[in-house]
């Protein structure tokens, strides 16, 4: 299995788990996780990126 196939399979599995949990991923989320895998981001870097995006989204909605 190529790296691209592995990334696609991992992303599919994550998306499926999110769907089961009632929080399906959208296309932007899937692209983000594929980027993390493709560029081999550390867990800490991924977490910081997601938290920054969440903070930015919250500030746009006034939360």
MARVEX-626290 format. One line per field, with one value per residue (C-alpha): residue number from 1; y, x, z. Coordinates in pm, 1 decimal. Example, Ala and Ser with C-alpha at 12.3 -4.5 7.8 and 13.67 -1.06 7.14 Angstrom:
<pts>
num <- c(1 2)
c2 <- c(-450.0 -106.0)
c1 <- c(1230.0 1367.0)
c3 <- c(780.0 714.0)
</pts>
This chain:
<pts>
num <- c(1 2 3 4 5 6 7 8 9 10 11 12 13 14 15 16 17 18 19 20 21 22 23 24 25 26 27 28 29 30 31 32 33 34 35 36 37 38 39 40 41 42 43 44 45 46 47 48 49 50 51 52 53 54 55 56 57 58 59 60 61 62 63)
c2 <- c(0.0 339.3 629.7 802.5 495.3 469.6 836.1 793.9 483.0 651.6 956.8 738.5 551.3 876.9 1020.9 706.3 723.0 1089.2 1000.6 729.0 983.0 1219.3 1472.1 1408.9 1564.2 1808.6 1836.9 2101.4 1875.9 1581.5 1794.9 1915.5 1561.2 1450.0 1742.7 1636.5 1285.2 1391.2 1642.3 1419.4 1681.9 1596.3 1550.1 1870.8 2071.9 1926.9 2011.5 2369.1 2418.6 2288.1 2498.1 2811.0 2744.8 2688.9 3014.3 3206.1 3058.2 3142.3 3501.6 3538.8 3421.4 3632.8 3341.0)
c1 <- c(0.0 140.4 171.0 -116.6 -337.4 -240.1 -327.3 -658.4 -744.5 -656.9 -862.5 -1157.3 -1141.0 -1126.7 -1418.9 -1621.4 -1557.1 -1661.3 -1980.6 -2062.7 -2007.4 -2255.3 -1988.8 -1917.7 -1613.3 -1661.1 -1434.0 -1218.4 -1163.8 -1068.8 -822.3 -666.5 -610.7 -471.0 -226.9 -120.9 -47.5 111.9 342.6 402.3 304.4 372.0 76.4 170.5 178.5 -156.2 -312.9 -179.8 -310.1 -657.5 -674.3 -571.4 -844.9 -1101.1 -1002.5 -1025.1 -1367.7 -1490.2 -1371.2 -1556.1 -1880.6 -1833.2 -1801.0)
c3 <- c(0.0 -96.2 147.1 -30.5 13.5 379.9 439.4 261.0 465.7 796.5 704.7 604.8 936.4 1134.6 938.4 1002.3 1376.8 1381.8 1194.0 1448.3 1727.6 1562.4 1461.0 1092.4 928.8 643.7 339.0 509.6 812.7 593.5 396.9 723.5 853.2 517.4 537.6 888.6 764.4 436.7 605.5 910.3 1168.5 1531.7 1764.3 1946.9 1622.9 1512.9 1848.6 1841.7 1487.5 1576.2 1894.1 1700.6 1444.2 1720.0 1893.3 1565.9 1491.3 1842.7 1812.1 1480.5 1641.2 1954.3 2195.5)
</pts>
